[in-house]
């Protein structure tokens, strides 16, 4: 029995449409099921249990948890990795516990100068600001530079003019000041005047149980969203008693921040000059791309190999498109935490 050609054609079209419909639904379902992940840090340094009161440790735990939950909620709702990174970092920028935004360290002039950068792994677009003194959220301004200008980095007065032009919230410099950081600056400058090492990296500030790192305290976040896009951001007040408009690695793409969907997203913390010289955030991605290393292998090679061999100290957080997480550091501790693709929330401060 032969089939009528027009009827056969219609039947084949119907079957093809049905198969395409099923395929589309399966793809959509897989997209919806794609895992999301978020990793944050609040700085690395000489962070030891003996130097931390139970109350202070709980404060750090609570703030890191708050930042993680807020950023992860963005991802759970299907939001972009860029939005999650900024959400988490803004919570840390507003906390006096960290060296970013409120509670940032003082320059030698007794003011606060802030740096930040942001990178989108989907197209490797990036934005950064350095030496800003009146922008409430430097990480938000970094995004504005990325999305509303043809540039990657803006600094100082020019960056602030751009911020005002685009309606960013501005504050007096005193908004960022804290007594803790003021005492830290005073102690360093007293050491300088007495002829001792004014750049000593570890200070014991009266009335504060935890020794304060001079060179550390940067905050950062890396995220993976449901679309499979990575993003990374970093924000900092830099180094206590810094002079002459010093800028560290945090606002420099490839040094303190890097993101590329083909490899990973990275945010670093530590002695910035070493990260700049080693282009260390990018180095993690380069080892993955050109040497075929896995995320953990590449991140460990950068921190425990390159950085340590150069004589630098610090750490980084990294995340790849499969949701693998790395958080290596070569200091006594690093404020860090993550929510992985399975939804597990983990906060850590000291060495494992």
C-alpha positions in Angstrom: 0.0 0.0 0.0 1.4 3.4 -1.0 1.1 6.5 1.1 -0.2 9.7 -0.4 2.8 12.1 -0.8 1.1 15.3 0.6 -0.1 13.3 3.6 3.4 11.8 4.2 4.9 15.2 4.0 2.5 16.6 6.6 3.1 13.7 8.9 6.9 14.1 8.7 6.5 17.8 9.4 4.4 17.1 12.4 6.9 14.5 13.8 9.7 16.9 13.2 7.9 19.7 15.0 7.1 17.4 17.9 10.8 16.4 18.2 12.0 20.0 18.1 9.4 20.9 20.8 10.6 18.1 23.1 14.2 19.1 22.4 13.5 22.7 23.2 11.8 21.8 26.5 14.6 19.5 27.5 17.1 22.3 26.8 15.1 24.8 28.8 14.8 22.3 31.7 18.5 21.7 31.6 19.1 25.4 31.7 16.8 25.8 34.7 18.6 23.0 36.4 22.1 24.4 35.8 23.8 24.9 39.2 24.7 28.3 40.4 27.6 29.1 42.8 29.1 32.1 44.7 32.4 32.5 46.5 33.5 35.5 48.6 36.5 36.7 50.5 37.2 39.4 53.1 41.0 39.5 53.0 43.9 37.2 54.0 46.6 37.7 56.6 47.8 36.8 60.1 44.4 35.6 61.2 44.8 33.3 64.2 42.2 31.8 66.6 44.2 33.1 69.6 43.9 36.7 68.3 40.1 36.5 67.8 37.5 36.9 70.5 34.4 34.6 70.2 32.2 37.7 69.6 34.4 39.1 66.9 34.7 35.8 65.2 30.9 35.6 65.2 30.6 39.0 63.7 32.8 37.9 60.8 30.8 34.7 60.4 27.5 36.6 60.3 28.6 39.2 57.9 30.2 36.7 55.4 27.0 34.7 55.7 24.8 37.7 55.0 26.8 38.6 51.9 26.7 35.1 50.6 23.0 34.6 51.1 22.2 37.9 49.5 24.3 37.3 46.4 23.2 33.7 46.1 19.5 34.8 46.3 20.2 36.8 43.1 21.5 33.7 41.3 18.6 31.5 42.6 16.1 33.9 41.0 17.9 33.6 37.7 19.8 36.8 38.1 23.2 37.5 36.4 26.5 36.7 38.0 27.5 40.4 37.8 24.5 41.3 39.9 25.3 38.7 42.5 28.9 39.8 42.7 27.9 43.4 43.3 25.2 42.5 45.8 27.7 40.6 47.9 30.5 43.1 47.7 28.2 46.0 48.6 27.3 44.3 51.9 31.0 43.9 52.7 31.8 47.5 51.6 29.2 48.7 54.1 30.7 46.8 57.0 33.5 48.2 59.2 34.9 44.7 59.6 36.7 44.9 56.2 39.1 47.1 54.4 36.7 48.3 51.7 34.2 51.2 51.9 33.2 51.8 55.5 36.2 50.8 57.6 38.8 51.2 54.9 42.3 52.0 55.9 43.7 55.5 56.0 46.3 57.1 53.7 49.3 58.9 55.2 47.2 62.1 54.9 44.4 60.8 57.1 41.9 60.2 54.3 40.4 57.2 52.6 41.0 56.3 48.9 39.2 53.4 47.4 39.8 51.1 44.5 37.5 48.5 42.8 37.1 46.5 39.7 34.6 44.2 38.0 34.8 41.8 35.1 32.2 39.9 33.0 33.3 36.5 31.9 30.8 36.3 29.1 32.6 38.9 26.9 35.5 39.9 29.1 34.2 43.4 29.5 35.7 45.2 32.5 35.4 48.3 34.6 37.6 49.7 37.3 38.1 52.8 39.5 41.1 53.9 41.7 41.7 56.6 44.2 38.1 57.6 44.7 37.2 59.3 48.0 33.5 60.2 47.9 31.8 57.4 46.0 29.7 55.3 48.4 30.0 52.1 46.5 33.2 51.8 44.4 32.1 48.4 43.0 28.9 50.0 41.6 31.0 52.7 40.0 33.3 50.1 38.4 30.2 48.6 36.8 29.2 52.0 35.5 32.6 52.5 33.9 32.2 49.1 32.2 28.7 49.6 30.9 28.4 53.4 30.4 31.8 54.4 29.1 34.2 53.2 26.4 36.9 52.9 29.0 38.1 50.2 31.5 39.6 52.3 34.3 39.0 55.8 35.7 40.8 57.4 38.6 40.5 60.1 41.2 38.6 63.3 40.4 37.8 62.2 36.9 36.2 59.0 38.2 34.2 61.0 40.7 33.0 63.5 38.1 31.8 60.6 36.0 30.0 59.1 39.1 28.2 62.4 39.7 27.3 62.8 36.1 25.6 59.4 36.2 23.8 59.8 39.5 26.0 57.6 41.8 25.5 58.2 45.5 28.3 60.4 46.9 29.3 60.8 50.5 31.8 62.8 52.6 35.1 61.1 53.1 34.3 60.8 56.8 31.6 58.3 56.0 34.3 55.7 55.6 36.3 56.6 58.7 36.4 54.3 61.8 38.3 54.7 65.1 39.9 51.3 64.6 41.6 52.4 61.4 42.5 55.8 62.8 44.3 54.1 65.7 46.1 51.9 63.2 47.4 54.8 61.2 48.5 56.6 64.3 50.4 53.6 65.5 52.2 53.2 62.1 53.1 56.9 62.0 54.4 56.8 65.6 56.7 53.9 64.6 58.0 56.0 61.7 58.7 59.0 63.9 60.5 56.8 66.4 62.7 55.3 63.7 61.2 51.8 63.9 59.6 49.9 61.0 56.5 52.0 60.2 55.6 49.6 57.5 55.4 46.6 59.8 52.5 44.6 58.4 51.0 43.5 61.7 49.6 45.9 64.3 47.9 45.5 67.6 45.4 48.3 68.0 44.3 49.0 71.6 40.8 48.0 72.2 40.6 45.6 69.3 41.4 42.0 70.0 42.4 41.0 66.5 45.7 42.2 65.1 45.1 44.3 62.0 46.9 43.7 58.7 48.4 46.7 57.1 48.5 45.3 53.6 45.4 43.1 53.5 41.6 43.2 54.0 40.4 43.5 50.4 36.9 42.0 49.7 35.8 40.2 46.6 33.3 37.8 45.0 33.1 35.4 42.1 29.8 34.0 40.8 28.4 31.5 38.3 24.8 32.1 37.1 22.2 29.8 35.5 23.2 30.9 32.0 26.7 29.6 32.7 28.3 33.1 32.9 31.1 33.9 35.3 31.9 37.3 36.9 34.4 38.6 39.4 34.7 41.7 41.5 37.1 43.2 44.0 37.0 46.3 46.3 39.5 47.7 48.7 40.9 50.6 50.7 44.4 49.6 49.8 47.4 49.8 52.2 47.5 51.7 55.5 49.6 54.8 55.4 49.9 54.6 51.6 51.4 57.7 49.9 51.6 59.4 46.6 48.3 58.0 45.2 49.5 54.4 45.5 47.2 51.9 43.7 47.4 48.2 44.4 46.2 45.2 42.4 42.4 45.3 43.2 41.5 47.7 40.4 43.9 46.2 37.9 42.3 43.7 35.5 44.5 40.6 35.4 46.2 41.4 38.7 43.5 41.4 41.3 40.4 40.5 39.2 39.8 38.4 36.2 36.9 36.5 34.6 36.5 34.5 31.4 33.8 31.9 30.7 36.3 29.8 29.0 38.4 29.3 32.1 37.4 30.9 35.5 36.6 33.9 37.6 39.2 35.2 40.2 39.4 37.8 42.9 42.6 38.2 44.9 43.7 39.6 48.2 47.2 40.2 49.6 50.2 42.4 49.0 49.1 44.0 45.8 52.5 44.8 44.3 53.3 41.1 43.9 49.9 40.5 42.2 50.6 43.3 39.8 54.1 42.1 39.0 52.9 38.5 38.5 49.6 39.3 36.8 48.3 36.6 39.2 44.6 36.6 38.7 45.1 36.2 34.9 47.8 33.6 35.6 45.2 31.2 37.0 43.1 31.5 33.8 46.3 31.2 31.6 47.4 28.0 33.3 43.9 26.5 32.7 43.7 27.7 29.1 47.3 26.9 27.9 48.5 24.2 30.2 45.2 22.4 30.6 45.3 22.5 34.4 42.2 22.2 36.5 41.0 25.1 38.6 42.4 23.9 42.0 45.7 22.9 40.4 46.1 26.3 38.7 45.0 28.4 41.7 47.4 26.5 44.0 50.2 26.9 41.5 49.8 30.6 41.5 49.5 31.1 45.3 51.8 28.4 46.6 54.2 28.6 43.6 54.4 31.9 41.9 53.3 34.3 44.7 55.3 32.5 47.4 58.4 32.2 45.2 58.2 36.0 44.6 58.1 36.6 48.3 54.5 37.8 48.4 51.7 36.8 50.7 47.9 36.6 50.2 45.3 34.4 48.6 42.5 34.3 46.1 39.1 32.8 45.4 38.3 31.2 42.0 35.3 29.5 40.3 35.0 27.8 37.0 32.0 27.2 34.7 31.4 23.7 36.2 31.1 25.2 39.6 34.4 24.0 41.0 35.8 26.2 43.7 39.3 27.1 44.8 40.4 29.3 47.8 44.1 29.0 48.3 46.2 31.3 50.5 49.7 31.3 52.0 48.9 33.3 55.1 47.7 32.2 58.5 44.1 32.7 57.5 41.7 34.2 55.0 38.1 35.3 55.5 36.2 33.3 52.9 33.0 31.4 52.2 30.9 29.9 49.4 27.6 28.5 48.4 28.2 25.7 45.9 26.1 24.3 43.1 24.5 21.9 45.6 23.4 24.8 47.8 25.9 24.0 50.6 27.0 27.1 52.6 30.5 27.1 54.1 32.3 29.9 56.0 36.0 29.6 56.9 38.5 31.9 58.5 41.6 29.9 59.5 43.6 27.1 57.9 41.8 23.8 57.5 
